[in-house]
Amino acid sequence: ILNMYLNAVYYGNGYWGDVAAARGYFGVNPDELTWAEASLLAGLPQAPSAYDPIVHFALAKLRQRHVLDQLVANHYLSRAQADAAYTAALPLRGT
């Protein structure tokens, strides 16, 4: 079910599904995303236009921080790993 959702959800900028979003925003397949890239994409479906990283980068970064905080709270990442992901460069295409 989760795979079906990820393949159908809208990530903004005409990108439907995680494959299109990963390729469109970062030029890679989903399994090649860094934590920084994946956490940014994970925040987009809630409000793809509001969190559009091309147009509203600061808001997208705020949402990314929330995603990373949840990964820490649920013990998927340490605080240091989350902070490193937050400060990592995001090679967005189209910027």
PDB file of N, CA, C and O in Angstrom:
ATOM      1  N   ILE A   1       0.835  -1.187   0.000  1.00  0.00           N
ATOM      2  CA  ILE A   1       0.000   0.000   0.000  1.00  0.00           C
ATOM      3  C   ILE A   1       0.877   1.247   0.000  1.00  0.00           C
ATOM      4  O   ILE A   1       0.621   2.192  -0.747  1.00  0.00           O
ATOM      5  N   LEU A   2       1.913   1.250   0.838  1.00  0.00           N
ATOM      6  CA  LEU A   2       2.793   2.418   0.887  1.00  0.00           C
ATOM      7  C   LEU A   2       3.454   2.649  -0.471  1.00  0.00           C
ATOM      8  O   LEU A   2       3.559   3.789  -0.922  1.00  0.00           O
ATOM      9  N   ASN A   3       3.894   1.588  -1.116  1.00  0.00           N
ATOM     10  CA  ASN A   3       4.516   1.716  -2.434  1.00  0.00           C
ATOM     11  C   ASN A   3       3.535   2.306  -3.442  1.00  0.00           C
ATOM     12  O   ASN A   3       3.921   3.140  -4.261  1.00  0.00           O
ATOM     13  N   MET A   4       2.279   1.885  -3.394  1.00  0.00           N
ATOM     14  CA  MET A   4       1.266   2.434  -4.299  1.00  0.00           C
ATOM     15  C   MET A   4       1.083   3.924  -4.029  1.00  0.00           C
ATOM     16  O   MET A   4       0.967   4.713  -4.967  1.00  0.00           O
ATOM     17  N   TYR A   5       1.057   4.314  -2.768  1.00  0.00           N
ATOM     18  CA  TYR A   5       0.903   5.724  -2.406  1.00  0.00           C
ATOM     19  C   TYR A   5       2.091   6.539  -2.915  1.00  0.00           C
ATOM     20  O   TYR A   5       1.909   7.581  -3.545  1.00  0.00           O
ATOM     21  N   LEU A   6       3.301   6.067  -2.641  1.00  0.00           N
ATOM     22  CA  LEU A   6       4.490   6.803  -3.058  1.00  0.00           C
ATOM     23  C   LEU A   6       4.573   6.954  -4.569  1.00  0.00           C
ATOM     24  O   LEU A   6       5.122   7.937  -5.067  1.00  0.00           O
ATOM     25  N   ASN A   7       4.033   5.986  -5.301  1.00  0.00           N
ATOM     26  CA  ASN A   7       4.045   6.051  -6.755  1.00  0.00           C
ATOM     27  C   ASN A   7       2.954   6.951  -7.323  1.00  0.00           C
ATOM     28  O   ASN A   7       2.963   7.248  -8.518  1.00  0.00           O
ATOM     29  N   ALA A   8       2.018   7.389  -6.489  1.00  0.00           N
ATOM     30  CA  ALA A   8       0.888   8.169  -6.989  1.00  0.00           C
ATOM     31  C   ALA A   8       0.781   9.570  -6.399  1.00  0.00           C
ATOM     32  O   ALA A   8       0.096  10.417  -6.972  1.00  0.00           O
ATOM     33  N   VAL A   9       1.428   9.835  -5.289  1.00  0.00           N
ATOM     34  CA  VAL A   9       1.277  11.113  -4.608  1.00  0.00           C
ATOM     35  C   VAL A   9       1.957  12.230  -5.412  1.00  0.00           C
ATOM     36  O   VAL A   9       2.925  11.998  -6.137  1.00  0.00           O
ATOM     37  N   TYR A  10       1.423  13.444  -5.260  1.00  0.00           N
ATOM     38  CA  TYR A  10       1.945  14.602  -5.986  1.00  0.00           C
ATOM     39  C   TYR A  10       3.006  15.310  -5.159  1.00  0.00           C
ATOM     40  O   TYR A  10       2.788  15.625  -3.989  1.00  0.00           O
ATOM     41  N   TYR A  11       4.161  15.559  -5.778  1.00  0.00           N
ATOM     42  CA  TYR A  11       5.293  16.221  -5.118  1.00  0.00           C
ATOM     43  C   TYR A  11       5.526  17.634  -5.639  1.00  0.00           C
ATOM     44  O   TYR A  11       6.523  18.266  -5.288  1.00  0.00           O
ATOM     45  N   GLY A  12       4.628  18.129  -6.462  1.00  0.00           N
ATOM     46  CA  GLY A  12       4.781  19.474  -7.014  1.00  0.00           C
ATOM     47  C   GLY A  12       5.533  19.476  -8.335  1.00  0.00           C
ATOM     48  O   GLY A  12       6.156  18.482  -8.710  1.00  0.00           O
ATOM     49  N   ASN A  13       5.469  20.597  -9.032  1.00  0.00           N
ATOM     50  CA  ASN A  13       6.172  20.810 -10.296  1.00  0.00           C
ATOM     51  C   ASN A  13       5.886  19.734 -11.343  1.00  0.00           C
ATOM     52  O   ASN A  13       6.736  19.442 -12.184  1.00  0.00           O
ATOM     53  N   GLY A  14       4.697  19.148 -11.292  1.00  0.00           N
ATOM     54  CA  GLY A  14       4.306  18.128 -12.259  1.00  0.00           C
ATOM     55  C   GLY A  14       4.856  16.745 -11.967  1.00  0.00           C
ATOM     56  O   GLY A  14       4.739  15.852 -12.805  1.00  0.00           O
ATOM     57  N   TYR A  15       5.456  16.544 -10.793  1.00  0.00           N
ATOM     58  CA  TYR A  15       6.046  15.258 -10.440  1.00  0.00           C
ATOM     59  C   TYR A  15       5.070  14.423  -9.624  1.00  0.00           C
ATOM     60  O   TYR A  15       4.778  14.722  -8.466  1.00  0.00           O
ATOM     61  N   TRP A  16       4.577  13.374 -10.259  1.00  0.00           N
ATOM     62  CA  TRP A  16       3.682  12.427  -9.595  1.00  0.00           C
ATOM     63  C   TRP A  16       4.489  11.181  -9.273  1.00  0.00           C
ATOM     64  O   TRP A  16       5.031  10.542 -10.175  1.00  0.00           O
ATOM     65  N   GLY A  17       4.572  10.838  -8.024  1.00  0.00           N
ATOM     66  CA  GLY A  17       5.294   9.649  -7.589  1.00  0.00           C
ATOM     67  C   GLY A  17       6.724   9.949  -7.201  1.00  0.00           C
ATOM     68  O   GLY A  17       7.320  10.935  -7.633  1.00  0.00           O
ATOM     69  N   ASP A  18       7.260   9.058  -6.366  1.00  0.00           N
ATOM     70  CA  ASP A  18       8.599   9.265  -5.836  1.00  0.00           C
ATOM     71  C   ASP A  18       9.683   9.164  -6.898  1.00  0.00           C
ATOM     72  O   ASP A  18      10.701   9.849  -6.801  1.00  0.00           O
ATOM     73  N   VAL A  19       9.488   8.332  -7.901  1.00  0.00           N
ATOM     74  CA  VAL A  19      10.490   8.204  -8.959  1.00  0.00           C
ATOM     75  C   VAL A  19      10.592   9.504  -9.747  1.00  0.00           C
ATOM     76  O   VAL A  19      11.689  10.014  -9.976  1.00  0.00           O
ATOM     77  N   ALA A  20       9.453  10.035 -10.157  1.00  0.00           N
ATOM     78  CA  ALA A  20       9.457  11.301 -10.911  1.00  0.00           C
ATOM     79  C   ALA A  20      10.012  12.440 -10.069  1.00  0.00           C
ATOM     80  O   ALA A  20      10.746  13.284 -10.581  1.00  0.00           O
ATOM     81  N   ALA A  21       9.671  12.476  -8.779  1.00  0.00           N
ATOM     82  CA  ALA A  21      10.152  13.550  -7.905  1.00  0.00           C
ATOM     83  C   ALA A  21      11.661  13.455  -7.699  1.00  0.00           C
ATOM     84  O   ALA A  21      12.360  14.463  -7.796  1.00  0.00           O
ATOM     85  N   ALA A  22      12.166  12.266  -7.419  1.00  0.00           N
ATOM     86  CA  ALA A  22      13.608  12.098  -7.204  1.00  0.00           C
ATOM     87  C   ALA A  22      14.385  12.470  -8.460  1.00  0.00           C
ATOM     88  O   ALA A  22      15.407  13.153  -8.389  1.00  0.00           O
ATOM     89  N   ARG A  23      13.894  12.016  -9.609  1.00  0.00           N
ATOM     90  CA  ARG A  23      14.573  12.332 -10.869  1.00  0.00           C
ATOM     91  C   ARG A  23      14.416  13.806 -11.233  1.00  0.00           C
ATOM     92  O   ARG A  23      15.363  14.444 -11.693  1.00  0.00           O
ATOM     93  N   GLY A  24      13.219  14.339 -11.024  1.00  0.00           N
ATOM     94  CA  GLY A  24      12.959  15.723 -11.403  1.00  0.00           C
ATOM     95  C   GLY A  24      13.674  16.739 -10.541  1.00  0.00           C
ATOM     96  O   GLY A  24      14.238  17.704 -11.059  1.00  0.00           O
ATOM     97  N   TYR A  25      13.661  16.541  -9.246  1.00  0.00           N
ATOM     98  CA  TYR A  25      14.298  17.497  -8.338  1.00  0.00           C
ATOM     99  C   TYR A  25      15.805  17.292  -8.206  1.00  0.00           C
ATOM    100  O   TYR A  25      16.561  18.255  -8.078  1.00  0.00           O
ATOM    101  N   PHE A  26      16.244  16.007  -8.238  1.00  0.00           N
ATOM    102  CA  PHE A  26      17.650  15.729  -7.944  1.00  0.00           C
ATOM    103  C   PHE A  26      18.396  14.943  -9.023  1.00  0.00           C
ATOM    104  O   PHE A  26      19.613  14.783  -8.931  1.00  0.00           O
ATOM    105  N   GLY A  27      17.694  14.455 -10.038  1.00  0.00           N
ATOM    106  CA  GLY A  27      18.356  13.728 -11.110  1.00  0.00           C
ATOM    107  C   GLY A  27      18.838  12.337 -10.734  1.00  0.00           C
ATOM    108  O   GLY A  27      19.762  11.808 -11.350  1.00  0.00           O
ATOM    109  N   VAL A  28      18.213  11.744  -9.721  1.00  0.00           N
ATOM    110  CA  VAL A  28      18.594  10.398  -9.281  1.00  0.00           C
ATOM    111  C   VAL A  28      17.345   9.549  -9.063  1.00  0.00           C
ATOM    112  O   VAL A  28      16.231  10.071  -9.013  1.00  0.00           O
ATOM    113  N   ASN A  29      17.539   8.253  -8.935  1.00  0.00           N
ATOM    114  CA  ASN A  29      16.446   7.355  -8.577  1.00  0.00           C
ATOM    115  C   ASN A  29      16.228   7.413  -7.070  1.00  0.00           C
ATOM    116  O   ASN A  29      17.137   7.793  -6.333  1.00  0.00           O
ATOM    117  N   PRO A  30      15.036   7.042  -6.598  1.00  0.00           N
ATOM    118  CA  PRO A  30      14.752   7.117  -5.161  1.00  0.00           C
ATOM    119  C   PRO A  30      15.772   6.383  -4.284  1.00  0.00           C
ATOM    120  O   PRO A  30      16.091   6.855  -3.192  1.00  0.00           O
ATOM    121  N   ASP A  31      16.282   5.249  -4.739  1.00  0.00           N
ATOM    122  CA  ASP A  31      17.239   4.506  -3.914  1.00  0.00           C
ATOM    123  C   ASP A  31      18.618   5.155  -3.866  1.00  0.00           C
ATOM    124  O   ASP A  31      19.499   4.675  -3.153  1.00  0.00           O
ATOM    125  N   GLU A  32      18.815   6.231  -4.606  1.00  0.00           N
ATOM    126  CA  GLU A  32      20.082   6.958  -4.605  1.00  0.00           C
ATOM    127  C   GLU A  32      20.000   8.281  -3.828  1.00  0.00           C
ATOM    128  O   GLU A  32      20.991   9.005  -3.731  1.00  0.00           O
ATOM    129  N   LEU A  33      18.837   8.590  -3.283  1.00  0.00           N
ATOM    130  CA  LEU A  33      18.668   9.835  -2.532  1.00  0.00           C
ATOM    131  C   LEU A  33      19.479   9.817  -1.243  1.00  0.00           C
ATOM    132  O   LEU A  33      19.600   8.784  -0.585  1.00  0.00           O
ATOM    133  N   THR A  34      20.025  10.960  -0.896  1.00  0.00           N
ATOM    134  CA  THR A  34      20.664  11.121   0.407  1.00  0.00           C
ATOM    135  C   THR A  34      19.562  11.366   1.444  1.00  0.00           C
ATOM    136  O   THR A  34      18.403  11.577   1.085  1.00  0.00           O
ATOM    137  N   TRP A  35      19.929  11.337   2.726  1.00  0.00           N
ATOM    138  CA  TRP A  35      18.955  11.666   3.766  1.00  0.00           C
ATOM    139  C   TRP A  35      18.450  13.094   3.576  1.00  0.00           C
ATOM    140  O   TRP A  35      17.271  13.373   3.799  1.00  0.00           O
ATOM    141  N   ALA A  36      19.324  13.983   3.173  1.00  0.00           N
ATOM    142  CA  ALA A  36      18.920  15.372   2.959  1.00  0.00           C
ATOM    143  C   ALA A  36      17.862  15.464   1.860  1.00  0.00           C
ATOM    144  O   ALA A  36      16.841  16.132   2.027  1.00  0.00           O
ATOM    145  N   GLU A  37      18.110  14.800   0.753  1.00  0.00           N
ATOM    146  CA  GLU A  37      17.179  14.841  -0.372  1.00  0.00           C
ATOM    147  C   GLU A  37      15.878  14.124  -0.041  1.00  0.00           C
ATOM    148  O   GLU A  37      14.794  14.633  -0.325  1.00  0.00           O
ATOM    149  N   ALA A  38      15.985  12.944   0.560  1.00  0.00           N
ATOM    150  CA  ALA A  38      14.787  12.167   0.891  1.00  0.00           C
ATOM    151  C   ALA A  38      13.907  12.891   1.895  1.00  0.00           C
ATOM    152  O   ALA A  38      12.682  12.878   1.772  1.00  0.00           O
ATOM    153  N   SER A  39      14.523  13.525   2.892  1.00  0.00           N
ATOM    154  CA  SER A  39      13.726  14.231   3.900  1.00  0.00           C
ATOM    155  C   SER A  39      13.043  15.457   3.308  1.00  0.00           C
ATOM    156  O   SER A  39      11.946  15.819   3.733  1.00  0.00           O
ATOM    157  N   LEU A  40      13.673  16.094   2.341  1.00  0.00           N
ATOM    158  CA  LEU A  40      13.021  17.222   1.681  1.00  0.00           C
ATOM    159  C   LEU A  40      11.811  16.724   0.893  1.00  0.00           C
ATOM    160  O   LEU A  40      10.728  17.302   0.978  1.00  0.00           O
ATOM    161  N   LEU A  41      12.000  15.654   0.128  1.00  0.00           N
ATOM    162  CA  LEU A  41      10.882  15.108  -0.659  1.00  0.00           C
ATOM    163  C   LEU A  41       9.759  14.608   0.236  1.00  0.00           C
ATOM    164  O   LEU A  41       8.586  14.765  -0.105  1.00  0.00           O
ATOM    165  N   ALA A  42      10.088  14.014   1.363  1.00  0.00           N
ATOM    166  CA  ALA A  42       9.066  13.467   2.255  1.00  0.00           C
ATOM    167  C   ALA A  42       8.122  14.541   2.784  1.00  0.00           C
ATOM    168  O   ALA A  42       6.976  14.247   3.123  1.00  0.00           O
ATOM    169  N   GLY A  43       8.587  15.761   2.856  1.00  0.00           N
ATOM    170  CA  GLY A  43       7.740  16.840   3.352  1.00  0.00           C
ATOM    171  C   GLY A  43       6.848  17.471   2.314  1.00  0.00           C
ATOM    172  O   GLY A  43       5.932  18.214   2.666  1.00  0.00           O
ATOM    173  N   LEU A  44       7.085  17.202   1.047  1.00  0.00           N
ATOM    174  CA  LEU A  44       6.340  17.890  -0.006  1.00  0.00           C
ATOM    175  C   LEU A  44       4.876  17.489  -0.164  1.00  0.00           C
ATOM    176  O   LEU A  44       4.048  18.369  -0.397  1.00  0.00           O
ATOM    177  N   PRO A  45       4.506  16.209  -0.050  1.00  0.00           N
ATOM    178  CA  PRO A  45       3.110  15.849  -0.332  1.00  0.00           C
ATOM    179  C   PRO A  45       2.068  16.558   0.533  1.00  0.00           C
ATOM    180  O   PRO A  45       0.922  16.693   0.106  1.00  0.00           O
ATOM    181  N   GLN A  46       2.424  17.008   1.721  1.00  0.00           N
ATOM    182  CA  GLN A  46       1.436  17.681   2.570  1.00  0.00           C
ATOM    183  C   GLN A  46       0.920  18.951   1.907  1.00  0.00           C
ATOM    184  O   GLN A  46      -0.270  19.255   1.994  1.00  0.00           O
ATOM    185  N   ALA A  47       1.792  19.684   1.253  1.00  0.00           N
ATOM    186  CA  ALA A  47       1.402  20.928   0.569  1.00  0.00           C
ATOM    187  C   ALA A  47       2.434  21.217  -0.529  1.00  0.00           C
ATOM    188  O   ALA A  47       3.315  22.056  -0.342  1.00  0.00           O
ATOM    189  N   PRO A  48       2.330  20.531  -1.664  1.00  0.00           N
ATOM    190  CA  PRO A  48       3.358  20.630  -2.696  1.00  0.00           C
ATOM    191  C   PRO A  48       3.598  22.047  -3.222  1.00  0.00           C
ATOM    192  O   PRO A  48       4.734  22.390  -3.549  1.00  0.00           O
ATOM    193  N   SER A  49       2.584  22.853  -3.309  1.00  0.00           N
ATOM    194  CA  SER A  49       2.779  24.225  -3.791  1.00  0.00           C
ATOM    195  C   SER A  49       3.402  25.107  -2.725  1.00  0.00           C
ATOM    196  O   SER A  49       4.291  25.905  -3.022  1.00  0.00           O
ATOM    197  N   ALA A  50       2.946  24.973  -1.489  1.00  0.00           N
ATOM    198  CA  ALA A  50       3.466  25.794  -0.398  1.00  0.00           C
ATOM    199  C   ALA A  50       4.920  25.455  -0.080  1.00  0.00           C
ATOM    200  O   ALA A  50       5.708  26.339   0.257  1.00  0.00           O
ATOM    201  N   TYR A  51       5.274  24.171  -0.186  1.00  0.00           N
ATOM    202  CA  TYR A  51       6.630  23.735   0.148  1.00  0.00           C
ATOM    203  C   TYR A  51       7.501  23.531  -1.090  1.00  0.00           C
ATOM    204  O   TYR A  51       8.548  22.889  -1.006  1.00  0.00           O
ATOM    205  N   ASP A  52       7.089  24.060  -2.220  1.00  0.00           N
ATOM    206  CA  ASP A  52       7.838  23.917  -3.464  1.00  0.00           C
ATOM    207  C   ASP A  52       9.276  24.389  -3.244  1.00  0.00           C
ATOM    208  O   ASP A  52       9.497  25.575  -2.996  1.00  0.00           O
ATOM    209  N   PRO A  53      10.256  23.486  -3.329  1.00  0.00           N
ATOM    210  CA  PRO A  53      11.629  23.888  -3.028  1.00  0.00           C
ATOM    211  C   PRO A  53      12.254  24.805  -4.078  1.00  0.00           C
ATOM    212  O   PRO A  53      13.273  25.443  -3.814  1.00  0.00           O
ATOM    213  N   ILE A  54      11.663  24.871  -5.240  1.00  0.00           N
ATOM    214  CA  ILE A  54      12.172  25.759  -6.284  1.00  0.00           C
ATOM    215  C   ILE A  54      11.727  27.196  -6.013  1.00  0.00           C
ATOM    216  O   ILE A  54      12.503  28.136  -6.186  1.00  0.00           O
ATOM    217  N   VAL A  55      10.473  27.360  -5.586  1.00  0.00           N
ATOM    218  CA  VAL A  55       9.889  28.691  -5.379  1.00  0.00           C
ATOM    219  C   VAL A  55       9.964  29.138  -3.925  1.00  0.00           C
ATOM    220  O   VAL A  55      10.212  30.311  -3.645  1.00  0.00           O
ATOM    221  N   HIS A  56       9.750  28.210  -3.004  1.00  0.00           N
ATOM    222  CA  HIS A  56       9.688  28.529  -1.570  1.00  0.00           C
ATOM    223  C   HIS A  56      10.717  27.692  -0.802  1.00  0.00           C
ATOM    224  O   HIS A  56      10.361  26.874   0.047  1.00  0.00           O
ATOM    225  N   PHE A  57      11.979  27.909  -1.112  1.00  0.00           N
ATOM    226  CA  PHE A  57      13.032  27.083  -0.526  1.00  0.00           C
ATOM    227  C   PHE A  57      13.050  27.160   0.999  1.00  0.00           C
ATOM    228  O   PHE A  57      13.219  26.135   1.658  1.00  0.00           O
ATOM    229  N   ALA A  58      12.882  28.339   1.567  1.00  0.00           N
ATOM    230  CA  ALA A  58      12.920  28.482   3.030  1.00  0.00           C
ATOM    231  C   ALA A  58      11.800  27.680   3.689  1.00  0.00           C
ATOM    232  O   ALA A  58      12.022  27.056   4.727  1.00  0.00           O
ATOM    233  N   LEU A  59      10.611  27.685   3.112  1.00  0.00           N
ATOM    234  CA  LEU A  59       9.504  26.890   3.665  1.00  0.00           C
ATOM    235  C   LEU A  59       9.769  25.397   3.503  1.00  0.00           C
ATOM    236  O   LEU A  59       9.456  24.604   4.391  1.00  0.00           O
ATOM    237  N   ALA A  60      10.346  25.020   2.368  1.00  0.00           N
ATOM    238  CA  ALA A  60      10.686  23.610   2.150  1.00  0.00           C
ATOM    239  C   ALA A  60      11.703  23.145   3.188  1.00  0.00           C
ATOM    240  O   ALA A  60      11.625  22.016   3.671  1.00  0.00           O
ATOM    241  N   LYS A  61      12.656  24.010   3.530  1.00  0.00           N
ATOM    242  CA  LYS A  61      13.651  23.669   4.538  1.00  0.00           C
ATOM    243  C   LYS A  61      13.015  23.539   5.931  1.00  0.00           C
ATOM    244  O   LYS A  61      13.410  22.674   6.713  1.00  0.00           O
ATOM    245  N   LEU A  62      12.044  24.386   6.236  1.00  0.00           N
ATOM    246  CA  LEU A  62      11.333  24.249   7.515  1.00  0.00           C
ATOM    247  C   LEU A  62      10.612  22.911   7.598  1.00  0.00           C
ATOM    248  O   LEU A  62      10.628  22.243   8.633  1.00  0.00           O
ATOM    249  N   ARG A  63       9.990  22.536   6.511  1.00  0.00           N
ATOM    250  CA  ARG A  63       9.281  21.258   6.465  1.00  0.00           C
ATOM    251  C   ARG A  63      10.279  20.102   6.555  1.00  0.00           C
ATOM    252  O   ARG A  63      10.015  19.102   7.222  1.00  0.00           O
ATOM    253  N   GLN A  64      11.416  20.241   5.886  1.00  0.00           N
ATOM    254  CA  GLN A  64      12.459  19.222   5.968  1.00  0.00           C
ATOM    255  C   GLN A  64      12.904  19.039   7.421  1.00  0.00           C
ATOM    256  O   GLN A  64      13.089  17.911   7.879  1.00  0.00           O
ATOM    257  N   ARG A  65      13.074  20.139   8.137  1.00  0.00           N
ATOM    258  CA  ARG A  65      13.474  20.067   9.543  1.00  0.00           C
ATOM    259  C   ARG A  65      12.461  19.265  10.340  1.00  0.00           C
ATOM    260  O   ARG A  65      12.841  18.452  11.183  1.00  0.00           O
ATOM    261  N   HIS A  66      11.174  19.482  10.087  1.00  0.00           N
ATOM    262  CA  HIS A  66      10.123  18.731  10.771  1.00  0.00           C
ATOM    263  C   HIS A  66      10.251  17.236  10.471  1.00  0.00           C
ATOM    264  O   HIS A  66      10.167  16.410  11.380  1.00  0.00           O
ATOM    265  N   VAL A  67      10.449  16.897   9.228  1.00  0.00           N
ATOM    266  CA  VAL A  67      10.609  15.486   8.839  1.00  0.00           C
ATOM    267  C   VAL A  67      11.811  14.886   9.563  1.00  0.00           C
ATOM    268  O   VAL A  67      11.717  13.791  10.118  1.00  0.00           O
ATOM    269  N   LEU A  68      12.927  15.589   9.560  1.00  0.00           N
ATOM    270  CA  LEU A  68      14.128  15.091  10.235  1.00  0.00           C
ATOM    271  C   LEU A  68      13.911  14.948  11.735  1.00  0.00           C
ATOM    272  O   LEU A  68      14.384  13.984  12.338  1.00  0.00           O
ATOM    273  N   ASP A  69      13.206  15.892  12.343  1.00  0.00           N
ATOM    274  CA  ASP A  69      12.896  15.793  13.773  1.00  0.00           C
ATOM    275  C   ASP A  69      12.067  14.545  14.071  1.00  0.00           C
ATOM    276  O   ASP A  69      12.269  13.891  15.094  1.00  0.00           O
ATOM    277  N   GLN A  70      11.145  14.221  13.186  1.00  0.00           N
ATOM    278  CA  GLN A  70      10.335  13.014  13.371  1.00  0.00           C
ATOM    279  C   GLN A  70      11.174  11.751  13.212  1.00  0.00           C
ATOM    280  O   GLN A  70      10.946  10.761  13.908  1.00  0.00           O
ATOM    281  N   LEU A  71      12.140  11.781  12.304  1.00  0.00           N
ATOM    282  CA  LEU A  71      13.040  10.640  12.147  1.00  0.00           C
ATOM    283  C   LEU A  71      13.884  10.436  13.403  1.00  0.00           C
ATOM    284  O   LEU A  71      14.169   9.299  13.779  1.00  0.00           O
ATOM    285  N   VAL A  72      14.277  11.511  14.044  1.00  0.00           N
ATOM    286  CA  VAL A  72      15.008  11.416  15.306  1.00  0.00           C
ATOM    287  C   VAL A  72      14.083  10.896  16.415  1.00  0.00           C
ATOM    288  O   VAL A  72      14.453   9.994  17.166  1.00  0.00           O
ATOM    289  N   ALA A  73      12.899  11.463  16.508  1.00  0.00           N
ATOM    290  CA  ALA A  73      11.952  11.059  17.553  1.00  0.00           C
ATOM    291  C   ALA A  73      11.584   9.581  17.458  1.00  0.00           C
ATOM    292  O   ALA A  73      11.302   8.939  18.470  1.00  0.00           O
ATOM    293  N   ASN A  74      11.589   9.049  16.241  1.00  0.00           N
ATOM    294  CA  ASN A  74      11.236   7.642  16.036  1.00  0.00           C
ATOM    295  C   ASN A  74      12.462   6.743  15.907  1.00  0.00           C
ATOM    296  O   ASN A  74      12.349   5.583  15.509  1.00  0.00           O
ATOM    297  N   HIS A  75      13.624   7.279  16.241  1.00  0.00           N
ATOM    298  CA  HIS A  75      14.880   6.529  16.334  1.00  0.00           C
ATOM    299  C   HIS A  75      15.378   5.960  15.010  1.00  0.00           C
ATOM    300  O   HIS A  75      16.019   4.910  14.987  1.00  0.00           O
ATOM    301  N   TYR A  76      15.087   6.650  13.904  1.00  0.00           N
ATOM    302  CA  TYR A  76      15.644   6.256  12.609  1.00  0.00           C
ATOM    303  C   TYR A  76      16.970   6.961  12.348  1.00  0.00           C
ATOM    304  O   TYR A  76      17.831   6.435  11.643  1.00  0.00           O
ATOM    305  N   LEU A  77      17.131   8.148  12.918  1.00  0.00           N
ATOM    306  CA  LEU A  77      18.359   8.922  12.797  1.00  0.00           C
ATOM    307  C   LEU A  77      18.746   9.461  14.169  1.00  0.00           C
ATOM    308  O   LEU A  77      17.892   9.672  15.030  1.00  0.00           O
ATOM    309  N   SER A  78      20.034   9.680  14.358  1.00  0.00           N
ATOM    310  CA  SER A  78      20.483  10.380  15.569  1.00  0.00           C
ATOM    311  C   SER A  78      20.315  11.880  15.319  1.00  0.00           C
ATOM    312  O   SER A  78      20.129  12.304  14.178  1.00  0.00           O
ATOM    313  N   ARG A  79      20.381  12.674  16.377  1.00  0.00           N
ATOM    314  CA  ARG A  79      20.297  14.128  16.220  1.00  0.00           C
ATOM    315  C   ARG A  79      21.442  14.622  15.332  1.00  0.00           C
ATOM    316  O   ARG A  79      21.239  15.501  14.495  1.00  0.00           O
ATOM    317  N   ALA A  80      22.627  14.070  15.508  1.00  0.00           N
ATOM    318  CA  ALA A  80      23.781  14.483  14.692  1.00  0.00           C
ATOM    319  C   ALA A  80      23.553  14.154  13.218  1.00  0.00           C
ATOM    320  O   ALA A  80      23.883  14.958  12.347  1.00  0.00           O
ATOM    321  N   GLN A  81      22.994  12.981  12.934  1.00  0.00           N
ATOM    322  CA  GLN A  81      22.717  12.617  11.542  1.00  0.00           C
ATOM    323  C   GLN A  81      21.663  13.545  10.942  1.00  0.00           C
ATOM    324  O   GLN A  81      21.783  13.966   9.791  1.00  0.00           O
ATOM    325  N   ALA A  82      20.635  13.861  11.721  1.00  0.00           N
ATOM    326  CA  ALA A  82      19.582  14.755  11.237  1.00  0.00           C
ATOM    327  C   ALA A  82      20.132  16.155  10.984  1.00  0.00           C
ATOM    328  O   ALA A  82      19.803  16.783   9.978  1.00  0.00           O
ATOM    329  N   ASP A  83      20.957  16.633  11.883  1.00  0.00           N
ATOM    330  CA  ASP A  83      21.547  17.959  11.700  1.00  0.00           C
ATOM    331  C   ASP A  83      22.445  17.989  10.469  1.00  0.00           C
ATOM    332  O   ASP A  83      22.453  18.972   9.729  1.00  0.00           O
ATOM    333  N   ALA A  84      23.197  16.918  10.248  1.00  0.00           N
ATOM    334  CA  ALA A  84      24.060  16.838   9.064  1.00  0.00           C
ATOM    335  C   ALA A  84      23.216  16.819   7.792  1.00  0.00           C
ATOM    336  O   ALA A  84      23.575  17.454   6.801  1.00  0.00           O
ATOM    337  N   ALA A  85      22.107  16.102   7.815  1.00  0.00           N
ATOM    338  CA  ALA A  85      21.223  16.064   6.645  1.00  0.00           C
ATOM    339  C   ALA A  85      20.620  17.435   6.386  1.00  0.00           C
ATOM    340  O   ALA A  85      20.487  17.852   5.236  1.00  0.00           O
ATOM    341  N   TYR A  86      20.258  18.133   7.447  1.00  0.00           N
ATOM    342  CA  TYR A  86      19.652  19.458   7.297  1.00  0.00           C
ATOM    343  C   TYR A  86      20.625  20.464   6.689  1.00  0.00           C
ATOM    344  O   TYR A  86      20.226  21.310   5.888  1.00  0.00           O
ATOM    345  N   THR A  87      21.887  20.376   7.061  1.00  0.00           N
ATOM    346  CA  THR A  87      22.871  21.341   6.571  1.00  0.00           C
ATOM    347  C   THR A  87      23.531  20.906   5.263  1.00  0.00           C
ATOM    348  O   THR A  87      24.278  21.681   4.665  1.00  0.00           O
ATOM    349  N   ALA A  88      23.269  19.692   4.814  1.00  0.00           N
ATOM    350  CA  ALA A  88      23.869  19.195   3.581  1.00  0.00           C
ATOM    351  C   ALA A  88      23.348  19.977   2.376  1.00  0.00           C
ATOM    352  O   ALA A  88      22.218  20.466   2.367  1.00  0.00           O
ATOM    353  N   ALA A  89      24.190  20.077   1.381  1.00  0.00           N
ATOM    354  CA  ALA A  89      23.802  20.746   0.130  1.00  0.00           C
ATOM    355  C   ALA A  89      22.681  19.964  -0.540  1.00  0.00           C
ATOM    356  O   ALA A  89      22.650  18.734  -0.500  1.00  0.00           O
ATOM    357  N   LEU A  90      21.771  20.693  -1.150  1.00  0.00           N
ATOM    358  CA  LEU A  90      20.671  20.081  -1.898  1.00  0.00           C
ATOM    359  C   LEU A  90      20.824  20.480  -3.365  1.00  0.00           C
ATOM    360  O   LEU A  90      20.485  21.603  -3.739  1.00  0.00           O
ATOM    361  N   PRO A  91      21.327  19.580  -4.188  1.00  0.00           N
ATOM    362  CA  PRO A  91      21.559  19.903  -5.590  1.00  0.00           C
ATOM    363  C   PRO A  91      20.270  19.885  -6.414  1.00  0.00           C
ATOM    364  O   PRO A  91      20.100  19.050  -7.303  1.00  0.00           O
ATOM    365  N   LEU A  92      19.382  20.800  -6.110  1.00  0.00           N
ATOM    366  CA  LEU A  92      18.093  20.869  -6.805  1.00  0.00           C
ATOM    367  C   LEU A  92      18.304  21.241  -8.268  1.00  0.00           C
ATOM    368  O   LEU A  92      19.086  22.133  -8.598  1.00  0.00           O
ATOM    369  N   ARG A  93      17.598  20.547  -9.116  1.00  0.00           N
ATOM    370  CA  ARG A  93      17.615  20.875 -10.528  1.00  0.00           C
ATOM    371  C   ARG A  93      16.600  21.983 -10.764  1.00  0.00           C
ATOM    372  O   ARG A  93      15.585  22.055 -10.071  1.00  0.00           O
ATOM    373  N   GLY A  94      16.863  22.832 -11.720  1.00  0.00           N
ATOM    374  CA  GLY A  94      15.923  23.899 -12.045  1.00  0.00           C
ATOM    375  C   GLY A  94      16.054  25.118 -11.167  1.00  0.00           C
ATOM    376  O   GLY A  94      15.196  26.001 -11.206  1.00  0.00           O
ATOM    377  N   THR A  95      17.122  25.190 -10.365  1.00  0.00           N
ATOM    378  CA  THR A  95      17.323  26.370  -9.525  1.00  0.00           C
ATOM    379  C   THR A  95      18.463  27.199 -10.068  1.00  0.00           C
ATOM    380  O   THR A  95      18.794  28.240  -9.501  1.00  0.00           O
TER     381      THR A  95
END
